[in-house]
Amino acid sequence: MKLRDNVFLIFGAVDESCWIYVNGKKAGEHLFKNSDDWKTPFIIRIDREFDNSKEWQDIVIRVEDKSGMGGIYKSVWLAVENKYTGK
């Protein structure tokens, strides 16, 4: 991936809230505010926290569930949107 690429995590669903960190920096969050939020897909952009001097990027997902069973229970994808710069 190049610096100009937009990189996203696409979540099928997380029950209930979650926070996404890249290289120790918070990249985004999905908070349980409405009764259907636990089953709603969402997207978090993560490339702003990339460290291009590193060969690897550390991605951490913290999930909080306050009642019943919870967690990441649908697929998660890493998607890259390439930006053409004319070079």
N, C-alpha and C positions, 0 to 999 in steps of 0.2 A: 504494500500500500504506500502511496505517495502522500506527501504533506497536503496536497490539494484535494485529496479524496475525502468525501463525506462518508463516515462509517457509523452504522446504526446497529443496535440490538433490537430485534423485533420479538416481543413476547406474546405468546398465545394467550396466556393468563397467569396471574400470580395471586394467590390467596394469602394474605390480604394486602399489606403494604410492602414496598421494597425500595431499596436505595442501591444505586449502581456507582461503583468507584473504579477509576482507571488510574493505575500507578499511584494509588493513595489519595487521589483527588476525586471529589464527588462530581459525577457526570450527570446525574439526574435521579429522579425519584418518581414513584407511582404510589400515591397515597389512597387508602381506603376511605372514601368520603361518602359514597352513595352505595345503596344496597347491591347494585349490580357490578361495582368496580372489581370485585374478585374474579369475575369471569369475562372481563373486557380486554381485548387485545390492545397493546400500546407499543410505542416506539420511543427509544431513547438514543439521541445522538451522542457518540462517545469519542469522536476523533479530536475534539478540542483539548482533551487531556492526554493525548499521545505524546510520548517522548521519542522523537525520531532518532535520537542518538542510541536508543536501545534496540537490540534485535527482537526482543519480546516485550509485549505489553501485558501488565497484570490487570485482570478484570475480576472484581469481587462483587457479588450480589448478596446483599443482606436482606433477609425476609423476616417480617414480623407478622405473626398471626395470633390474635387475642382470644379466639374462640374456635373450638372444633379443630378438625384437620385443616392443614394449610400448607403452603409452599408453592414452588414452581411446579405447576401440574399440567401445563401444555408446552409445546415445543418453543424453543428459543433459537432464533437465527441471527447470524452475523451477516449484515448486508453492506456492500461497498458501492457507493455511487461515484463513478469516475467522472472527474471534471476535465474537460478538454481545455487546455490553456493555449493551444496554438503553437506549442513548442515541441 
